[in-house]
Structure formats: structure tokens, C-alpha cells
Amino acid sequence: MQLHEGFPEGMRFIGARKLKGSDVMLLLSSMEARNWLNGTEITKAFLAGFNSMSKIWTPILTVIAEYVPVSFQPAERGAICSVKQEGGLERGSIKNATWI
């Protein structure tokens, strides 16, 4: 992909994972990188480097957590606060949690 002006400083792909079927999940270095890639013209330019069947699913997710205990119920009062405290995360670091 040809670089475009305005990409976030330090932006990089930090990993990729093959999912079920032929889907691939790309991991970006920051939310700013995610937001930049989600721009219409940037998305088109990014996809131009792949085959014509490729597409980006929206919304682009900010974080996907793996290996979460099955007992975790994000809608339960205090569940997200417990995760933040036990994980040593900053206040406001988890905006939303849901099962997909």
C-alpha cells in the first residue's frame, strides 16, 4: 500500500491471526491507527493491495480479548470494574464489553 499523508506516528501492524474460514484479523498499534484505517479513502487504498473479494468488516473493533473466563458477564454490575482492578488497568480503559 502506498503511504498516505496523515497516518498516525508510530502506526504499525503488530500482528495478524487467521480466523475461521478465510478471515484474517489484523492487530494495529493504537486506536488512532484503527481510526485512520477506517477512513473511506484509506480503507479503499488498503484493500487495493488484496484480491477483489477482500473487505473490511465494520465496525472495526478496538480490542478483542481472548481467553476470557466463561463466567464473565459484562452486563453484571461491577464486572468490568473487577476486570480493570485485577488487571491493573487505568480508569476508563474499558469503554464497553460484550460477547460476540
C-alpha positions as CSV (number, residue, x, y, z in Angstrom):
1,M,0.0,0.0,0.0
2,Q,1.3,3.4,-0.9
3,L,1.7,5.6,2.2
4,H,-0.8,8.5,2.6
5,E,-0.2,11.7,4.5
6,G,-1.8,11.9,7.9
7,F,-1.1,8.4,9.2
8,P,-0.6,8.3,13.0
9,E,3.0,8.5,14.2
10,G,4.3,5.1,15.3
11,M,1.4,3.3,13.4
12,R,2.2,-0.3,12.7
13,F,0.6,-3.7,12.3
14,I,1.6,-5.7,15.4
15,G,0.1,-9.0,14.3
16,A,-2.3,-11.0,12.2
17,R,-4.4,-14.0,13.1
18,K,-6.2,-16.4,10.7
19,L,-9.8,-16.9,11.9
20,K,-12.4,-19.5,10.9
21,G,-12.9,-19.7,7.2
22,S,-10.7,-17.3,5.3
23,D,-11.0,-14.3,7.6
24,V,-7.8,-12.6,8.9
25,M,-7.7,-10.3,11.9
26,L,-5.1,-7.6,11.8
27,L,-3.9,-6.0,15.0
28,L,-2.9,-2.4,15.0
29,S,-0.7,-0.5,17.4
30,S,-3.2,2.1,18.6
31,M,-6.8,3.3,18.4
32,E,-5.5,6.3,16.3
33,A,-4.3,3.7,13.7
34,R,-7.6,2.0,13.8
35,N,-9.4,5.3,13.2
36,W,-7.1,6.2,10.4
37,L,-7.5,2.9,8.6
38,N,-11.3,3.3,9.0
39,G,-11.3,6.4,6.8
40,T,-13.1,5.8,3.4
41,E,-10.2,6.7,1.1
42,I,-7.6,5.0,3.3
43,T,-9.7,1.8,3.5
44,K,-10.0,1.7,-0.3
45,A,-6.2,2.2,-0.7
46,F,-5.5,-0.5,1.9
47,L,-7.9,-3.0,0.2
48,A,-6.4,-2.3,-3.2
49,G,-3.4,-4.4,-2.1
50,F,-5.6,-7.5,-1.7
51,N,-7.8,-9.5,-4.0
52,S,-11.1,-8.1,-5.2
53,M,-13.1,-10.3,-2.7
54,S,-11.4,-8.7,0.3
55,K,-13.3,-6.3,2.5
56,I,-13.1,-4.7,6.0
57,W,-15.8,-5.6,8.4
58,T,-17.3,-2.6,10.2
59,P,-17.2,-1.5,12.8
60,I,-13.5,-2.1,13.2
61,L,-13.1,-3.3,16.8
62,T,-10.8,-1.6,19.1
63,V,-9.9,-4.6,21.3
64,I,-10.6,-8.3,21.3
65,A,-9.9,-10.2,24.5
66,E,-9.2,-13.9,24.2
67,Y,-9.3,-16.5,26.9
68,V,-11.9,-14.6,29.0
69,P,-13.4,-16.9,31.6
70,V,-16.9,-18.2,30.6
71,S,-18.2,-17.0,33.9
72,F,-17.5,-13.3,32.9
73,Q,-20.8,-11.5,32.5
74,P,-20.1,-8.0,31.1
75,A,-23.7,-6.8,31.9
76,E,-23.4,-7.7,35.6
77,R,-22.9,-4.7,37.9
78,G,-19.2,-4.3,38.8
79,A,-17.9,-7.0,36.4
80,I,-16.0,-4.5,34.3
81,C,-14.6,-2.7,37.3
82,S,-13.3,-6.0,38.7
83,V,-11.5,-6.7,35.4
84,K,-9.9,-3.3,35.5
85,Q,-8.8,-3.6,39.1
86,E,-7.5,-7.2,38.8
87,G,-5.7,-6.4,35.5
88,G,-4.2,-3.2,36.8
89,L,-5.9,-1.1,34.0
90,E,-6.4,2.6,34.2
91,R,-9.9,4.1,34.9
92,G,-11.8,4.4,31.6
93,S,-9.6,1.9,29.8
94,I,-12.6,-0.4,29.1
95,K,-15.4,1.6,27.4
96,N,-17.7,-1.4,26.6
97,A,-17.7,-5.1,26.9
98,T,-20.0,-7.6,25.1
99,W,-20.0,-11.2,23.9
100,I,-19.8,-11.6,20.2
